[in-house]
Amino acid sequence: MKKILLLGSGELGKEFVIAAKRAGVYVVACDRYENAPAMQVADECEVFNMLDGDALSAVVSKHCPDIIVPEIEAIRTERLFDFEKQGIQVVPSARAVNYTMNRKAIRDLAAKELGLRTAKYFYATTLEELRQHSREIGFPCVIKPLMSSSGHGQSVVREEADLEKAFNEAMEGSRGDVKEIIIEEFIHFDSEFTLLTVTQKNGPTLFCPPIGHVQKGGDYRESWQPFTIPADELRKAEEMAAKVTAALTGAGIWGVEFFLTKEGEVIFSELSPRPHDTGMVTLAHTTNLSEFELHFRAVMGLPIAGIHLEHAGASAVVLAKGEGEAPQYNLADALTEDYTRVRIFGKPVQHVGRRMGVVLCYGDADADTTALRDKAKRLADTVL
């Protein structure tokens, strides 16, 4: 029996573990706090700070996994190269994780080495550097930590007077020990979409139908599939996704994010080397295999006969409105409506604005996604 060590045990990790357990794989789930969502369905768990390289190595030595699956950014990622040298498979690869866990590395790879169209950008470690680069970028601009998740520390700055506040928020919102920020040109986009891209050990790169999404403060709030995009623009996005994932190497699913402008220009935004939060819409069986099942098959080297659309669907997150432990959920209102599913993540503590679950609504493959989106958002507001 293969053994997987999962580094990061949030809601995405939980669904991956469920996919792995259905195939009889042993999973050890790790996170910095007890009773994290994926720990609730795994065989074993470990609680430790994954930025502590020695602690990470100790856990790897203890469990001797066949495969290490990183699911968060806050990991001492350089140790992954050592584990690969020991013969342990790192998903998708140690190179990919090291590049994509840091916005500086992935942005430079995409823009400078691969020549992909991205927003204009600069880096800064001091407020004065930020002020200088903002004059070159112009306003509005986007400020982000180099290492973060769920939109922490990200803001849109519309005038120079707001730079200091944005700088402090970016530094405070940074995960890990990387204290540097990126300032980006604000793209006046018409929409955003995610292209879930699957790289295989023994097969071609595959693409899921594109997923539209809405973010607030850099954090996912809703998504829908399919996202309507002209064939030429979709082909350009697929070419860019294939190019960057090939450069990063390895097998697994990647969440590749793009902007689409009103003029039809496709602009590379970001990339995650793992299941993507916007891809939770696939839990509504929009595609024949969910993003978590696709990730598992790619990780294990199992065949993927094809990816095709089965339903139109929409997801909307359930946000905590208060603080406290052991949150209580109301499922009855949402479940009175047909073609609806609710997935509670199982986070033991709620904070205002924290993602605690997701509502999924679906219909026929040609159903109106606008109506599905409205339904999912309305029902999500009744759950907590």
Salt bridges, closest charged atoms under 4 A:
GLU11 OE1 - LYS347 NZ 3.08
GLU11 OE2 - ARG355 NH2 3.24
ASP43 OD2 - LYS21 NZ 2.84
GLU46 OE2 - LYS62 NZ 2.71
GLU46 OE2 - HIS63 NE2 2.71
ASP54 OD1 - ARG79 NH2 3.03
GLU71 OE2 - HIS295 NE2 3.92
GLU73 OE1 - ARG175 NH1 3.86
GLU73 OE2 - ARG274 NH2 2.52
GLU78 OE2 - ARG76 NE 3.63
ASP108 OD1 - LYS112 NZ 3.75
GLU136 OE2 - HIS133 ND1 3.27
GLU160 OE2 - ARG135 NH2 3.43
ASP177 OD2 - ARG76 NH2 2.95
GLU180 OE2 - LYS104 NZ 3.20
GLU184 OE2 - ARG107 NH2 2.70
GLU184 OE1 - LYS144 NZ 3.28
GLU192 OE2 - HIS213 NE2 3.89
ASP219 OD2 - ARG221 NH1 3.23
ASP219 OD1 - ARG355 NH1 2.65
GLU222 OE1 - ARG373 NE 2.88
GLU222 OE2 - LYS377 NZ 3.29
GLU239 OE2 - ARG235 NH1 3.06
GLU257 OE1 - HIS213 NE2 3.73
GLU257 OE2 - HIS276 NE2 3.02
GLU265 OE2 - ARG117 NE 2.88
GLU270 OE2 - ARG103 NE 2.50
GLU270 OE2 - LYS144 NZ 3.30
ASP277 OD1 - HIS276 ND1 3.18
ASP277 OD2 - ARG355 NH1 3.26
GLU323 OE1 - HIS351 ND1 2.97
GLU337 OE2 - ARG378 NH1 2.76
ASP381 OD1 - LYS321 NZ 3.61
